[in-house]
Amino acid sequence: MAGLLDTLHTFTTEEWAIRALIASSMVGITCGVLGCFIVLRNMALIGDALSHAILPGVVVAFMIVGYSTLGFFVGASIAGLITAIGITWIQNNVKTKNDAAIGIVFTAMFSIGVMGISQISREDGVHLDVKDFLFGQILGISNEDIYLTAFVTVYVIISIIVFYRYLFVSTFQSVIAETMGISVKVIHYFLMLLLSFAVVSSLQTVGVILVVAMLITPASTALLLSDRLNRVLVIAGLVGFLSAVIGMILADYFETTPGPAMAITAAMIYLIAVFFAPKKGLLFSFFRKRKLQLKIELEDTLKQALKLHEKGNLVFQNLFEKLGFKSGRLKGHLKTLGTNGLIITNKNSLQLTEDGIDEAKKLVRAHRLWETYLVQQIGLTEEQIHEDAEKYEHLLTDELLDEVDEKLGFPSMDPHGSPIPSKKGIPANPLNKLAMNQKATIAQKQNDSQISSELWQLGLLPGAVFSIVKKEEDIVEIIYNEKTIRIPKGLAKRINVEN
């Protein structure tokens, strides 16, 4: 603990440590924010390519202006753009795989850079070590490096804010972007320019090799934590900042190299998100799957109980044999269903409540409607549909089932000849199921008094004979006593009629 406190004291008092901390935190923010677009565009390999391909630009800049941070920045940026243009040209004009084109260009550029550094390093008085560019040398960072990094950070953030709409549209819907008059190609090259700037600003902190980790890992972490791009950008910048700061502190504490420590820190934060992210984390995904599995087993238990109830032999042993669950697990499910007021357990005998019968019929309705849909609309055979219907009956919403029911013309039988239960509150023969010009009679008995009241207001009494004249999306029109009556579709679904 004392050693960690000494490290923290160093980073708050020593000038070199403060400079290193400021530079690395800015690099973390820049790479984190920019990395979101790199990951979303599936350009991780291009980011890796640019980080290596800037070396020739560094060499040429050194040959022209000597050891100059600004010279390295200009040279590396030019090399990055040349690389991006070369990769894009090969991908568009040569019959070469996209990833192969990236590999060809960046390995050639990187090799030229390594050869150039090796050659000029042999001259007397030249202190240009390839390892410094590959792995960074943050402890030797200068004020000029900090100014350059600050410029790149501010420029990248302002660019993303100003061109956010263009970046957003071209990232997710390139075709729509083109129709809006946005040049996807220009946005692509602009992004490559920003990426080159980020790589150059990272030379002294993490080096050209590990800059890929700072571009990809914080962005990937943010995408696990949110689905909204504006929030993803903020989270990625924060993760990049924390990775850089914590990595620097740990590197000093364990007396290791800062660049790899930052990359490892970013990876550890990513692993935490992998397990604990609220929506996409493995832990929460596990609990969601367990919850869904429990829901499915409870519904299967209820559905099988209805089938046995209809046959008059609903006892524990028969239900146990039908489901195949372990005895203890089935007893637990029955206890849950009992707590929910769906089933009554009395030693070996079981009894479905009225609510339990209604819930079970909803499942049977979903199963048989989906089987009917698969046969009539998809063209599957009766032998192919059962397993699929067993799976989806637990996932179909009431709204979707109503749409399927209407699309199928409100069928009364499934492909196997079994009756399809009506929706609760919906009569077996509702008005909206009648065909055009079909005559029918308002039934004496309706499901509730509210429907009878609404019919009375429309002038329709039990025994009234009418015919359908028009069916629209929201309205059903009928003729009664030579008078046209418009009935809302929601009400038409609940009116019980007799043919």
N, C-alpha and C positions, 0 to 999 in steps of 0.2 A: 504493500500500500504506500509505503514511504517513497519507493522508486517511482510509482505512478504520479504521486504528488510533485516530485522533483521534475518529472517530465512536463507536467502541466505548467509548473513554474517557469521552466525554460521557454515554453511557447508563449508565455505572456510577458517575458522580460528580455530575452535575447533577440537582437535585431535580425540575425540570420534566420532564426526560427519563425519570427513573425512574418518575414518576407516569404518564407517557404509556405507558411500556412495560408497567407493571403492568396498567393499564386495558385496553390493547389485547390483551394476552395473555389476560385473563379473558374478554373479548368473543369472542376466537377460540375458546376452549374451549367457551363457552356455545353459540355459534352452530354450531360443528362437531357437538357432541353432539346438540343439538335438531334440527339439519338432517337427521339420518339419518331421523327419523320423517317429516319433511316430504317428503323425496325418495321414501321407500318408499310413502307414501300418495298420491303424485302431486299434492302440494299446493304445488309450487314457485310456481305463479301466485298462490295464496292468500298465500304468504309475501311475494311482491312487493306484493300488494294491501295487506296489513296494514302493511308498511313505509311505504307512502305515506299510508294512511288515518288514521294516528295524528295527523297534523298538526292537524286541528280540535281534538283533545283538548289539544294543546300550546297552541294559541291560547286556548282557553277557560280553561285553567289559568293562563295568563299574565294574562288579564283579571281573574281572581279573586284570585290570591295573588302576582302579579308574577313576577319571575325566580327561580323556585325549582325545584331539581332534583327534590325530592320531589313538588312540584305537577305538574311535567311528567310524572313517572312515573305518578301517579294518573290524570291527564287522558288521557295517551296510552293507558294500559291500558284505560280505559273506552271510548275511541274504537275501540280494536282489537276489543274484545268486541262493540260495536255493529256494527262492520263484519262480523265473523264471523257474527253472528246474522242480519244483513240478507242476506248472501250465501246462507246456508243456507235462509232462509225463501223467497227467490226461487227457488232451485233445487228446493225441495220443493213449492211451491204455484203457481208461475207457469210457463207453457209457454215457458220461455226456456232456451237452451243454458247448461250449467254454466259454461263459460269466459266466455260473454257476461255472465252474472249477476255474475261476479267483476269484469269490466271496468267494468260499469255502476256498481257500488257504490264501488269504490276510486277511480275517476276523479272521481266526484261528491264523495266525501269529501276527496280530495286537492285538488280545486279550491277547496272551501270553506276548507281550511286555508291555501292560498296566498293567497286573497283576504283572509282574516282577518289574516295576517301583514303583507300589503301595507298593509292599512288601519291597523293599530295602529302600524306602523313610522313613519307620518307624524307621530305625536305627538311632542312635544318630550321629550327625555330617555329615549326608548325605544330600546333597542339589541337588537332582535330581528331578525336577518338570516336570511332563508329559506335562503341558501346554507349557513349553518352547520348547518342541519338536513338539508339535502340531501346534503352532502358531508363533514360532520363538522368538528370543530375541536379535535382532540385535544391540540394544543399549549397550549390554554387550559383544560385539564381541571383541576377542583378536587378537593380532598379529599372533598367531599361526593359528587361524581360517582364517585369510586373506591369509597366506601362503598356507594353504590347498586349499582354494577356487581358488587361482591363479594357483596352480598346476592342479587342475581339469579342469579349464577353458582352459589352454594351452593344456593339454592332449586331451581333447575332440575336440578342434578345429584342432589340428595336426592329430588326428585319422581320422576325417572326410575328411580332405584334402588328406591324404595318401590313405585312403580306399574309396575315393569318388566313383570311378567307380564300386567297388563291392557293395557298399551301393545303388547306383543308380539302377544297374541292378537287384539286388535281391529285391528291393522295388517295381519296376514297372513290371518286367518280371522274376518271380522266375524260370519258366521252362527254359527260355533261359539261366539264370544264371547257372542252373545245367548242361546244355549242354556245357557251357563254362568251366566247371570244378570248378565253385565257389560253395562252400558249403553254402547253404542258412541257414542251421541250425547253423553253426558256426557264420555266420554274425548275426543271430538272437540273439544268446547268447552274442556275443560281444556288440551288441546294448544294451542288458539288463545290461551288466557290465557298459557301459557308463552312462546309465540311473541311475543305482545305485549310481555311483559317483556323478552325478548331484543332486540327491536327498539328499545325505549326505552333499554336500557342501551348500545346501539350508536350512539345519536344523536351523541354527542360524538366517537366514534372514527372510524367510517366513514361515518356519515350514513345516512339512510333509503333512499337509492338503492343504495348499495354494500353494505348489510347483506345483501341477497339473495345476493350473491356469497359472503359468508362463511357463509351458511346452506346454500347448495347445493353449492359447489365442494368444500370439505373432505369433506362427506358422500359426494359422488359419487366422490371419490378413494378413500375408505375402502371403498366398495362394490366397487371394482375390485380391491382388495387382499385382501378376505375375504368369505366367505359367511355367517359366524356373526355374529349381531347384536351379541352382547356384545363381540366383538373389533372389529366395525365402529365401535361407539360410542367405544371407546378410541382407535382409529386416527384417527377423525374429529376427536376432541378434540385429539389430538396435532398433526394437520395444521393445524387451526385455530390452535393456539398458535404453531406454527412460521411460519405465514403472517403472523400479526400481528407477531411479533417481528422476523422477517427483513424484512417490509415496512416496519416503522418504521425499522429501521437503514438500509435502502436509500433510503428517502425522505429521511432526513437527509443521507446521503452524496451523493445526486444533487440535493439541494435541490428536492424536489418534494413534492406533497401526500401525506400518509400513507395516507388511505383508498384511493385508487386503487392505491397501491404495494402495499398488503396484498392487494387483489383480484387484482392481476397476479401477485403471488407465489403465491397460492392456485392460480391458473390454471396457472402454470408447474409446480407440484408435481403438479397433475392431469395435465398433458401427459406428465410423466415416468412417472406411473403408467399412462397410456394405452399407452405403448410398452413399459414394462418390468415391468408387473404379472405375477407368476408364472403365473397361470391365464388371466387375461383380457387381458393386454397384447398389443398387435399383434405385437411381436417374437416372443414365445413362441408366439403363435397361428400366425405364419408358419412357424416351425420345426415345430410340430405338424402343420400341413397338408402341409409338405414330407415329413415322416416318414410320414404316412398315404399320401401319393401314392406314395412309394417302396415302401411295403408292398403297395399295390394293384398296382403294376407288377410287383413280384416275384411276387406270387401269380398274376397274369394270365400271366406268363411260364411259371410252373410248370404252370398248368392247360392252356395251349396245348401245352406240351411233352408232357403226358400224352396229349392227343388225338393228337398226331403219333406218339407212342410206340406207341399202340394200333394205329395204321395202318401202323406199321413204316417210317416215313419221317422220323424225328426227326433232321434235320440243320439246321445253322445257317441256311441260306438259306430253307428252308421256314418255320422259326420267325420269321425276320425278316419274311417276306412276310405271315404271319398277324397279327403284333402291330403292325406299322407304326411301331415305334420306330426312332430313328436307330441306325445300326450300332454306333457307339461306346457308346451308352447300353445297347443290348442286351448287348454284350460285358461291360459293367460289371455288369449284372444277373446274367449267367451266372457271372461271377467270384464274386459274392456268394453265389449259390446253391451254387456249388462249395465255397466256404469253409464253408458251413453243412452240407455233406455231403449235399446233395439232388440234385446233378447232377454228372456227370463230363464234362469238356470235353476232347476230343482233336482238335485242329485243327478240321476242319469237322464232325466227327461228335460227337454228343451222346448221353449215356446217363443215364437217370434211375436213381438208387439206390433201394433198397427204401424208405428213409425218404422220398425224394422222391415216390415213387408214392403212399405213404400220405398225405402232405401234400396232394398234388394231388387225391386222391380226396375228402379232406375238403372242399375247395373245390367240387368237382363235386356232392358230396352237399348242401352248403349251397345251391347254385344251384338244383338240381332240387327239393329240398324246398320252397324258398321259392316256386318257380314253381307247384308243386302246391298250396301253401297259398293263393296268390293266386287260383287257379282255383276250388278247392273251397270256400274260406271267404269270399273277398271277391267272387267272381263275375266276375272279369275273364276275357277271352277269351285264347286261346293266343297271339294276335298281340300282346297288350298286355303280356305278363308278362316278356319276356326282358330288356328294358332295366332294369326295376326290380330283377330278380333279379341282374343283373350288378353293380348298385350295392350291394345289401345283402349279397351273399354274403361280402364282406370285413368286414362289421361284426357279423354274427350270432355270438353266443357259443355254445360247445358246449352249455351248459345250455339256452339258448333253442331251439337246433336239436333237442335231445332232446324238449323240450315240444311243438314243432311236429310232430315225427315221431310222438309218441304221440297227439296230437290228431287227426292225419290217419289213424290206424290203421296206422301203419308201412307206408306204400305202397312197392311195389317198382318202380313205373314213374312217370315224370313225365307231364304232360299231352301231351308230344310223343311218348310211347312209348319214351323212353330209360330204361335201368335206373338206379335210384338206388343208389349204392354204400352198403354197410353201414358203420357206424361202426367204426373200428379196435378190435379186441378184441371186437366184437359179431358173432356168427355170422349168416350169411345168413338162417337160419330159427330165431330164438330162441324159447324157450318162452313168453315173455310176449306174443308176437304171436298165439298161438292163441286162437280164439274159445271162448265158453262151450260146454261139453259136447263139444268137439272132442277126438278121440283122436289120440295121437301116440306116438312111440318115442324114447327117449333115444338120441342118435346115438353111434356107436362112437368117433368122433373129436371131442374138445373142443379149444378153443383153447389151453388150458394145463392142466398137471397139477393146479393148485390147484382148478379147477372139478371135475375128476374126483374129487379128494379130498373136496370138500364134498358131491358127489352120493353118494359111498360112505357118508359119515356119515349122510345122509338115508335110506339104504337103497335108493338108485336106482342100478342098474348099467346099463351099455350094453345096449340091447335091451329095456329095461323099457318095457312098454306102459301108458299111463296116460290119463286124461281130465281136462279142466279142469272144476272144479265151482264155483269162486268166484274173482272178481278184485276185489280191493280196492285202495285207494290204495297201500299198502305191501306187501301180501301177495298171493300167488297160491296158491290151494288146488287140489290135485290128488288124484285117487283112484288108488291103485295097490295091487293085491291086496286090495281092499276096505278099504284103510287110507287115512285122510286125512292128507296131508302138506302142511304150510304152508311155502312157499318164499318167502324175502324177494324183493321185486321186483328189487332190484339184482342178485341172483344169477340170477333168472329171465331177465333180459335177456342173460345170458352163456351160458346153457345151450343147446347146439345140439341140435335135435330133428329128427326125420324124420317126415313125414306118412304 
